[in-house]
Amino acid sequence: MPKIKVAVAGVGNCCASLVQGIEHYRQNGKVKQVEPLGLMNYNLGGYLPEDIEFVAAFDIDKRKIGQRFDTAIKAKPNCVWDLDTTPLPKSKFKVQMGPVHDGVSAHMNEYPTDRTFVISDEKPVNVEKVLKDSGAEILLNYLPVGSEVASKRYAEACLKTGVSLVNCMPVFIVSDPKWGKMFEDKKIPCVGDDIKAQVGATIVHRTLTKLFQDRGVKIDRTYQLNTGGNTDFLNMLNRDRLRSKKISKTEAVQSLMTVSLEDDNIHIGPSDYVPWQNDNKVCYLRIEGRGFAGFPVNVELRLSVEDSPNSAGIVIDAIRCCRLARDRKIGGPLTSISAYGMKHPPKQIPDNEAKILVEKFIQGSVVR
């Protein structure tokens, strides 16, 4: 199959996990000739993980700008696990300076440089020109939470160049009817918004919520508290940047309830930054409900995951579904993979139904 040429905005932990993971599957597939562990789809419409080729990257940190891509993903403040058993080949391109806009919160300056961003004094490049010159077909948005202006700047670049957008961040672009129509009018497929991890806090919370609903248990209140030690959690200490994140995570759970909970009875969102956790994310989840004859049914759960690799398997499928749509000349928001892989898709669909729709999309029996 031809390569899927991908550009990345934000060379952080999620990007580092994705790049290392794709190389892991490339090497593992060649040696063992078996379908590797850890993917929902190894072969997706004829495309394998190793068919994804990175061709351009944007960042704003001076420790990454001008560095080869394979070197930049290991630069601070990245703290993701390093797959020492999977050496990366030398990249053919270097990370370039992207527009800063609101991509960096002022409070980040209060922390040690090995934990936060160090903004380069380089002049931002012409994003559209880089996308065109690199031959990129798909752009991944991995910018920090709260980067509303910067994310929309990259979305505009996609519209101008015909490049597809996979929006992994909680900035409502693909799920916004206005933006969605612009991508549809330009016949550019897109996926978003806000990546839903493979087995993360949101998907577990949704699954338990649906279980309560399906078994006739009335949910009275629930919370989801998350802690982590990567740059994402440090960034989110600025609560002003969390508006869309909280909406995204809350609606992902509320959408499965027959009657939505009052605001005082549901709390979902990032809770605190614990430096020594690094890329490990811990979720504390509680659901309180009433079952038969009103007797209480309560669930408490602790989930611990490596945050960045937990999203990579979903992103690999989103990229390949986007490429299938491009092959089929389908434009606009892709409903099935967005509902399956994103917290705030254009249309919320229960996860088991979304999975079936993705399978039908891959087979070509569902348009989008």
Protein Blocks (a to p, Z undefined) as FASTA:
>chain_A
ZZdddddehjafklmmmmmmmmmmmmmmmmnopacehiablbgghiafklpccfbdcdfb
fklgopafklmmmpcfbfbdcdfklccdddfbdcddddfklmbcfklmmpcfklmccddf
bdcddfklmmmmnopabdcdfbdehilmlmmmmmmmmmmnopacddfbfcdfklpmklmm
mmmmnopacddehiadfbdfklmmmmmmmmmmmnopacfbdcdddddfbfklmmmmpmml
mmmmmmmmmmmmmmmpfbacdfkloccddfbdcfklmmaccdddddddddehhiacdddd
dddddfklmmmmmmmmmmmmmmmmmmnopgcjdfklmmmmpmbdfbdcdfklmmmmmmmm
mnopafZZ
